[in-house]
């Protein structure tokens, strides 16, 4: 069975997302920050535990990125609606995730096998997005905070676009390999 501690942590992250959004939309930014922080820690912890205790599962390989996307898309849309983060940043972040989901759906529908393996740039993108959301919610008041926040936003922009383009490249390679394999079988 695929239910283990890392997968339970991933499920908890999914379940925390509505609570995070409710707190956020009700102006309870401290509680939203607290829930987001717990969700972010659970993201790192589930991967660490899966690796350390050799508890990687197929369910976890699918569920973990889905949990990330649910949390991050919900956060970016809510924060943009509340004008806490720039709308353009949210559009870029959400568009990348939609692109990935469309790609996976396309390969599933066409029965082209794919392996769910996040790239290094994708992992860096997720970390940067989480840091940017955390920092936006924290909204610190110190010298240079504004510059740091905008530096994070620009880093998220660059990493998100790079990651999206990387996944497009990988997707085209998978598609081309599948077409070539299909041609040789005829």
Order of alpha helices (4+ residues) and beta strands (2+ residues): alpha-alpha-alpha-alpha-alpha-alpha
